[in-house]
């Protein structure tokens, strides 16, 4: 049985709902539109579902033209639509309405730098919804670079993703977890970009080099999981699962990862060699149904060290 891409996901606003797409263009920081926006508090510090669970209820909608793989094909009035319970829709222009105000001291985990403000309307919308001073910023792709962790991936970069351009998970891995749970959970709990089917459970842990369609990927680090998978993405409610069960068989000490014994792992962070794109032209894209071909497997310890 061939391993193929089953689903693709983009998360335009970090920690808000993702969008299932039939195809996704590859850019130097991940899929086009992925984690291009970030919600921050009054001090410029990122807000995520870890602390603000109701972000799970913020729905992001991209217009169809945003998925066009031809660069420069988006109309000036195209917008990302954000919806949330009790709120009127918020429309955020996809093409930056320059000049956007630069905001200093924006912090996203280990990174601190400059981003672009999406203005008062967006700030008022998120402040009202979250009940505390908040604003929306856009990653400044033209002037800012946020590199991946050089211990695992040298020469790659991200926008507002946690640390790497892509996250890949297999259906078999999800099935193996669900067999251990009293109530099955959907893949949206784990927020992957690439969801594949047709391999064995946790086979992706050891994918060192592989191709999806025509594009060459590297597995660079197993994904250590935070509390977000415990949050129901449809209700915003949290529980102890699946983290409690994952600790019983996916803990670092059980996977023989001595430097991260207490973390739990699910999914593989990956990079793409074919991510350097011209400003204009047609962007390379993955699509549902693309075949995954494994070129080289490595041990978990090799990937994590």
Helices and strands as residue ranges (DSSP letters): E 3-10, E 19-21, E 23-27, E 30-31, E 37-41, G 53-57, E 59-61, G 64-67, E 79-83, E 90-93, E 102-108, E 111-117, H 119-130, E 134-138, E 146-147, E 157-158, E 166-170, H 171-180, G 187-189, E 194-197, G 203-206, E 207-212, E 215-224, G 228-230, H 243-249, G 258-260, E 265-272, E 285-287, E 291-297, H 300-304
